[in-house]
Amino acid sequence: MHTQLRRDFRYFGYSGLWLLMTALFLLGALMICHTNDQHARMNIITYQRSAEIAERDGEDIQALIEQGYSNLVIGENGGGVENPIAYYYEQTGISLDNMQPRRLVPLLMAGELALAPLLAAFFGLLWVSADYKNRTFRDRAIRFGKQSAVISRQLSGSLILLLMLMIAVLAAFGFQAYFRHAFYADFPDAVTTFPMSTESVPAVTHLKCIAFVLFIMLLFYEFGFAAGSLFRQNPVSYALVGAYVIFSRPVLRYGIANIIGRFAQKIFPFTGATTLTPGKPIALLPGALILIAALLVLIALNSVIVQKRSAY
Amino acid sequence: MIELIDFQKQYKHNTIYEPTNTVFPGNSISFLMGKNGCGKTTLMKCIGMLENYGGSILFDKQPLPAVRNQCMIIWDDTPCCQNLSGFQNLMLLSEDKCSKKEVRQTGEHYLKHSVLNRKVKTYSYGQRKKLMLALADLLKPKYLLMDEISNGLDADMMDELAAHLNSMKQHCTIILTGHQFGFYEKVAEHVFVKGKTTVTEVPPEECAAGSLEEIYHAYTAQT
């Protein structure tokens, strides 16, 4: 197994896949931090403009903020906020909170949750089918055995995804620091003007968020792996995998993509600009059972496909 | 030696091998010939346990799982990573058994430095074959099977390969398949013919009396 893992990591390095995967994960982290920054800027600018208009009209800003706000519902699809100054005052505080390092991991994980299924599934497809495409699976199966070859491919792919996620987390701290620095350069008074939470995020919450994203990545990686084992590497495989990951959520209540959205609501402690939107309602226990069963079925399926297939 | 014991193989209702008992002797070069599509490559796949089969195949009385890392098959389509260079392929497939310097030296024995650094997808068929021969040199397998190895090789390389195989057999059981009888006549010590559903060893005296082509025609005509 050790020899095969080394061989896989070497292939990952030689083939340039490391560059592609690192770039995609870094891009994801960058996008999430950038969206956070844009969200904060939008809130603070809207607050400043509202405050300017209120001041011009001779209103007392502090009194308006203390008044609080309420959401207005106008018709079926419309809505608004009564007293936008109070609303944007609070929202700006939340945005600034979201730019703090202590909140970064849960927010990043929530954002990654929207990207990771697609990345992990495509990587799974690519990773298993590279051996079939190059026909190197034969050599590998002779030297290590079919089952061992597939297990090591699954393991190496999972480890690579874990590594990529770690790189994304580390890079995100850098990206976030850069955006925070730029933000406070443009809005130097923000830190003293708006209310920011002093509440710390428990370590358990961090771990829960990371563990959930890792589980989801593993699940979709196995999904892509199964698609690659069944259909090999061709445009149809990519289209099928992509279509399921992207389009199944709104229509398949018991589909894994929808269940993830439901769990995300429970697991992630606060929302940010890139958080996955809630899926169709489904109870948590059957949802959890479906997710676990899906992972086990996919792992078993990958093993059976290899055993049953005789020609490579 | 590689031993087939009650070996049989069929695809649905198409029998490729009826129960067969054959021994490919150790430390020697065996040549298996037969018509196109008769099942020579299928036998190699079975030997490598890539296909399901009946009976058993033993390597010096041991099943494949016990000798996996001593077994190598060079396929006619020379599978390797197309998007990597020849050198990277050798590094990858030689599984850290040799140093970078050794890999480079062995590779350059078969292919020029510039060719070795090119991506394999730009290689000719013969260059890919040479790359696989370099890999066999690096892995030093105890059981080496080569499917149509002489195809695509130039005359100089074939002469060199013949000499090389003769030196390798001291520590290796080699099975070759192919159709370029001129080349295999130089190296084959034991000749086997795959008929419709059986493998027959040609007696040494018959091999000495006639050319491989004559033997091929004589044996395949019977089936």
Interface residues (C-beta under 8 A of the other chain):
Chain A: T3 R6 R7 R10 Y11 Y14 S15 G16 A130 K133 N134 R135 T136 R138 D139 A141 I142 R143 F144 G145 K146 S310 A311 Y312
Chain B: K45 G48 M49 L50 E51 N52 L64 P65 R68 N69 C71 M72 I73 W75 D77 P79 C80 C81 Q82 N83 L84 Q88 M91 L92 L93 E95 D96
